[in-house]
Amino acid sequence: MQKPAFSLKGIRADEMRFALSGARITKDMKFDLKPSFSRQVRKTVGNEKMFFVSLEVKIESSEESPKPFDLNVKLTGVFETEAETDAERKAFTIAATETLYPYLRSAVTNLTTAAFAAPLILPVVNGAIFPEDRDDAQGKEEYPS
């Protein structure tokens, strides 16, 4: 699948939240943070070439899975692309996600550091982040037309 031409016009932080969870933490306790990721792709109104791509990462503490903090970071990139077909839009979505992800990693690290917590560094991901973006994904994915 060939990547359509696109350009990043800007990035904004929609949400950056860090809060101590209040969970009872013992000295020997090990944590499995298990961040959850989501993505939203929207077209702009009035310009068929402009798209908003939002990436969000959440870490939430619960009684079953206590964590020392809750975290939510959501970034939105504004992109311009010539993608017209579903295949081109899928390729654009994957490429836009790959472009935004390093900014999301940086925001998470900076937020946890600014909160005087141990810096959380999300892993480097080479290739598709979301399972539906991988070549072996089953089913057809709908992309904004």
Secondary structure, DSSP 8 states (H G I E B T S, - for coil): -----EEEEEEEEEEEEEEE------TT-------EEEEEEEEETTEEEEEEEEEEEEE---SSS--SEEEEEEEEEEEEE---SHHHHHHHHHHHHHHHHHHHHHHHHHHHHHTTS---------S-SSGGGSTT--S------
